[in-house]
Amino acid sequence: MKTTERRPKQRPRAGEVRLEGQPVSSGVAIGYAAVAHEPAPPPVDMARSDCDPAHERTRLHDAISRSVAQLGRLHDRLALLPEDGQVEIGSLLEVYRRMLGPSRLRRGIEARLEQGMLAEAAVMQETEALAALMLAPPGRPAPQGEDAVAARRRAGEFREIGRRLVRNLSGTPYRSFSALPDGAILVAEQLRPADAALIDPSRIAAVVTEEGGSTGHTAILLRALGIPAVLAAHGLLAQVGRRTRLVVDGATGRVIVRPSSRTAAAARVEVASYARERQMLGRLRRLPARLSSGEVLTLQANLEIPAELPMVAQSGAAGIGLLRSEFLFMNTDTLPDEALQEAIYLPLIEAMAGDPVTIRVVDWGSEKNSDALSRVGIGNGGDANPALAVRGIRLLLQHRALLETQFAAILRAAHAGPVRVLLPMVSLLEELQAARDIYARVGRRLRRRGVKIPDPLPPLGIMIETPAAALMADVLAQEAEFLAIGTNDLTMYTLAADRVATDVAALYDPLHPAVLRLVRMTADAGLRQRRPVSVCGELASDPLAVPLLVGLGVRSFSMHASAVPRVKRAIRAAAMDDCRRMACRALEATDGQEVRAMLAQYAHTLQHPEDG
Ligand SMILES: C=C(OP(=O)(O)O)C(=O)O
């Protein structure tokens, strides 16, 4: 948590005030504010260059030891966190611990000490320089899309470890949350991930901060802890004093300061209904994804990073429908070799205990970029239209060693449980054929070497994410063993609207009948060729859309683990006849709005057996 020393000395105004922040973790809470302050470290003389390097080195090493011990104590607390919080904070602590070890950061700080700098100044300058390097790598375009999010997170990690070292160098204490009253709403200027890990979710009703964003570690951790939270509620601290009453809605980002009695009463109703909803979603975990008319569907989880695995187990998902293997190439300067990849796939497959794991070989290009791949000259090469350039399977077929390594690692791990292998961005039959040949060759090579791999090889399928692939799905399905519809990219390519560009966001509509017609064609092709068809784009996590996709012929869905219970609830209330009727109407609709209105109307009529 950052110091609140610069807080404006305004007196909180009387009367209800409504603020908007970033919704980070859903849930409604009503309670009294507990404003968390923290003493600021003393100012640092950044200009000094006459310090004794040996003395400053000793101070630095002491501060590092203290930081390592603090992180160790935090690590000991992990067992008290829910499972997904344990994973999030555990991997973050590991990042911090590595930074404090023989790292580039440490070498950089020590080099600055040799120039006579004060240890605090050396730490601040070096962590800031590394953060800036993450955000704007020299000689390369600034990171975009998911890379920009990862870069911001990494920059935040450097700054955070810098703040910890400076605090320990100056002996400035931290603030603990143990003294906060039960049921308080924690209010702070900013909350560090390590602070968030100290929060006891059974005692803190909600968290609101002035700064922060929805994609950082703190946000992820608050979600994992299940604490309603709103970050970046600007103007909050000027409004809130000791024991100011607040209503926080973590789903909308709304914060109401000093709610009127009417607002407070409405909030209490929402708090109670939210608690009921959570209970109901928890119960759904063990129930089958069965339509009210009896047909059973498959709901699986998408996995971006292995740390999400416990969430998959908690969600009740029947396996992993899409493992995006891009994480292997992120935040690293070196390409992951066969052994490293195998070591990562193996525990994932084992953890699924017999449920299938679909591993998509790396989908680089478009808005995604990787340091490790750029280093060996593989990237999108600054194309004017990277989404239409060399990406996905095109890139892998140009750099076959990459594909061979990944196939071999997957095949080596495949003895641990059912696996499927997925090719990204296929638009031509010959791409599938070329990849299949390589797959078979890698299999033969491993067998010759005596490596135990499944016989026959695990199914090899393709993503349907270009209009060409959807239109040719009947041809592709003769050779692909399964089809996975990526509605994110399929929408982008069908409507010619970039999925990450805000100025065409209004055109990007996965419920547009043009996209739905391609989904229907793909589902029909799968049915004719007896190939399983799933949807693994974001549309699969929309409870409103899934009954429509069922009507279009899809029987398997893969989504973020947190969406599984809500989608299951929607499925259990829907009947196949209604799904089919909606599909017919949607295919005849003129735009996505018409489809959405129809789905909303249908959702209104549904009776949910679990809501009791
Ligand atoms: C699942 C998909 O792939 P990506 O990882 O590009 O979102 C998709 O495009 O829907």
The ligand as a Gaussian input file, in Angstrom:
#p B3LYP/6-31G(d) Opt

LIG

0 1
 C       -9.802000     -18.770000     -28.617000
 C       -9.377000     -17.923000     -29.514000
 O       -8.046000     -17.705000     -29.693000
 P       -7.217000     -16.509000     -28.993000
 O       -6.246000     -17.158000     -28.071000
 O       -6.570000     -15.793000     -30.121000
 O       -8.235000     -15.657000     -28.252000
 C      -10.289000     -17.148000     -30.366000
 O       -9.809000     -16.494000     -31.292000
 O      -11.501000     -17.192000     -30.094000

